[in-house]
């Protein structure tokens, strides 16, 4: 039986097993915290951002638990393990991409670019999830030999494909946020801080993807699988770091404009912001609130 994790269980030294278990524990811990925050932050459980974040977070758990069952032979049915891994892996990767897409319009004004990103995500689903899933079932069948090598190759293609997709999305955030920083050099300190944080987070996301690629190319597929789940759970936690800063900026009135100020009436303010994050304090009677136009467009893109 193969010991690299592409087929069946694995036999590894205790230190490697502990590393794998640690990544699974990190994933589950992060997801618990993410879900607690989701239901504390979102008063209305609606919207693309909310559901993609929720689905992606639980996808990381299923993905890591599936490999736990497979690697350590806790479940002897290989097909059942693959179903669990796939049921977690697809929402984990695609869901995270949708999370990034759902707030892309906050910094990208060109709606064609935003729609192109959505098309790219749909294409990645058909190109990088369906073929490896079929090959994975074949590699764990009674006649695995015709499927093993193609599966190993396509697994790496899938990894590069999804990583490249996130490079593009993160690159858009970095480029557009850098432009916004150029406009806000003389504007509020809080706005500049949030914009810088957005840039740093997306750079960090790119670096995390590079570590996944490095581990996979080093031949440590069994470690890379559970490490990937942990990395995606970290990415989702970083989403809350950005979300909380955006919410705080909005609740404080937003300071100066980023792309020009928009005078928002109390009713408009509540309609936009309470849709996902709850009503903004101070949005009652007494006139509108001056908010950055970029944050006024907080609704997820349809």
N, C-alpha and C positions, 0 to 999 in steps of 0.2 A: 504493500500500500504506500502511496506517495505520502511524504511527510511535510510537504511544503504548503499544504492547506488548500490546494486546488481541488482535491478529491478526498472525500472522507475525513477521518480524524487525523490528528497529528500526535507525534511523540516528541516531546521537547524536555529539556532540562527544567528543573524547578524555577531557576531565575527567569527564564523566558516565559514560563507559565504565569509567574507572578507579575511580569510586565503586562502580559495580555489581560490578566484579571484586573490590574490597576487601571488600564485604559477603559475597561468596561465599567468599573466603579466610578471613574471620573465622568463618563458619559451619563450614567444614571443619576448621579448627584447633580450634575448641571441641569439635566432635564427636569428634575424635581423642582429646583430653584426657578428655572424658566417658567414652568407652569404655574407656580405660586405667584410669580410676578405678573404673568399674563392675566390671571383672574383678579389680581389686585388693581392693575393699571387700567384694564379695559372694562368700562362700565357696561358697554353694549357689545355683546359677543358677535359682532358682524364685521364685514369688511375683508378684503383680500389680504391685507397685512396680518390681521388677527388669525385667520384660518390657515394661511400658509405657514405662519410661525408655529402654530399649534401642531399642525400635521408634520412639519419638518422636525420638530423636537421629538415627537414620539417615533418618528422614523429612525432617528439615531439609536433609540433604545432597542427597537426591533432588530435593527441591523447588527448591533453588538451582541444581543442575546442570541440571535440566530447563529452567529459564529461561535459563541460559547457552547451552544448545544452541539454544533457540528465538530468543532475542534476537540473537545473533551469527551465526545461520544456519549453525551447525556441523553441524546435522542438518536436512536439507531436508524431511523428512517431518513435517508439522505434527501429524498424529495421534500419531506416536510421541512427540513432545515433550509433547503433552498427557497421554499415558498416564504418562510419567515424572513430570511435574509433579503429577498427581493421585495417583499412587502414593506420592509424597512428602508432598504437602500434607495429605492426609487423616490419615495417621499422625502427622504433625507436630502438627496442631492438636488432633485428638481424643486422641492419645496423651499430649500435655502435660496436657490436662484430666483424663485418667485418672490421671496421676502425682499431680496435686493431690488428686484424689478418694481415692487409695489411702492417703494419710496424714491425711485429714481427720478420721478417727475418733480421732486422737491428742488433738485438742482439743475435738471436738464429741461430747458424751455422748448426745444425742438421735439414736438410730439412724434414726428416720423422716426427719430432716433429711438424713442421709448418703445414705439410699436415694433421697430426692427429687433430690439432686444427680446421682446415677447416672442416673435417669430423664431429667433435663434433658440430660445428655451424649448419651444415646441419641437423644433428640428432635432435638438439634442436628445429629447426623449426617444424619438424613433431611431436615431442613429446609434445612441450609446447605452440604451437600456434593453431594448428588445433582442438584438443579436446576442449579446453576452448572456442573457438569461436563458435563451434556447441552448447555447453552447454549454452553459453550466449544468443544465439538466442532462445533456448528452455526456458530459465528462463524469457525471455521477451515476451513469446507467450501467447496465451489465456489460456493455461493450463500449468502454470509455476511450479507447485508443484513438479513434478517428477525431475525437472532439478535444482531447486534452491540450495539444499544442495550439490549435486555433483559439481555444478558450484563453490560454495564457497570453497569447499575442493580443487578442481583442480586449482582454482585461486592461492591458497597458494602454491600448488605444483609447479605451473608455476613460481611463484616468487622465490622460493628456487632454482629451476632448473637453471633459468637464472642468478641468483646471484652466484651460485656455478660455473657456466661456466665462469663468469667474474673473480671469485676468482682464477680459474686455469690460465687464460690468464695473469692476473695481477701478479700472483705468478711466472709465467715463466719470465716475464719482470724483476721482483725483483731479482730472482735467477741469471739470466744470466747477468744482469747489475752489480750485486755484484761481479760476477766473473771478468767482465771487469775492474771494479774498482781496483781489486787486481792486475791486470796486469799494470794498469796505475798510480800506486801510485807515480812513479817518472816522470810521463809524464806531459803534459801541464795542466795548471790549468783550462782552459776553458773546456777541455774534461771531467775532473773530475766533474766539476760543472754541466754539462749537464747530466752526468750519475747519479749523486746524485738527480738531479731534477726529472729524470725519475723514480727513486725509490720512492721518496716522493709522486709523483703524483699517482702512482699505489697503494700505501698504502692508500692515500686519497680516491681513487675510491672504494677500499674495504670497507672503513669506511662509505662511502655514501650508498653503497648497504646494509650495516648493519642497517642504519637508516630507509631505506625503509621497511625492514623486521620487524623492531621493531614497526613501526607505524601500519603496517598491522596486526601484531599479537596482538596489543593493542585493536583491534576492530574498529579502525578508518579508515575503507576502503574508505570512501568518501574523506578523506583527503589524504590518501596514493596514490590514483589514480593520482591526479593532482601534488602531491609532486614528484611522480616518473617522470613525464614529466620534471619538473624543474630540478631534479637531472641529468637526461640524458642530458639536455641542458648544464648544468654545466660541465659534463664530456667532451662534445664536445668542449667546450671552453678551457678546459685544454689541449686538443689535440693541439690547436694552440699555447699554451705556449711552448709545446715541439717542435712543428714543427718550430716555429720561432727561437728557440735556435739552432736546427739542421741546419737550413738554414744559420744562422749567422756564425756558426762554419765552414760550408763548404765554405762560401764566404770569410772567413778569411784565408783559406788555410788549415784548419783542425788541425794545430799544429802537435803534435806527433801522432804516430800511436796508435790505440787501439788494433787491432788484427794483427799488422804488417803493415808497410807502403806499399802503392801501388803507383808506378809512373804512373800517368795518363796523357795521351797525351791530347792536347787541344781538339781534336775532340771527344775523349772518354768522356772527362769531360763534354762537352756540351751535348753529347748524353744522358748521364745518368741523369744529374742534370736539364737540361732545359726541360726534358720531362714533368715534372710536376711543377717545381718551377721557371722556367726561367733560362736563361744562367747565368753562374757564372762570375762576373767581373774578369778581368785579365786572362781570359782563351784564349786570342788571341795568336799571335805569340810570340815566345820567350821561348819555351820549355814547358814541362809538369809541373803539379802542384802536390806536394806530399799531398795526402789526406789519411785519415784513411780508411783502407779497409772496415771497417764496414759501413761507410757512402757512399763509392763508390757503395755499393749494395743497392742504394736507390730505384731502380725499384720495383714496387709492385710485389709480387709473383703471378705467373700465376696459 
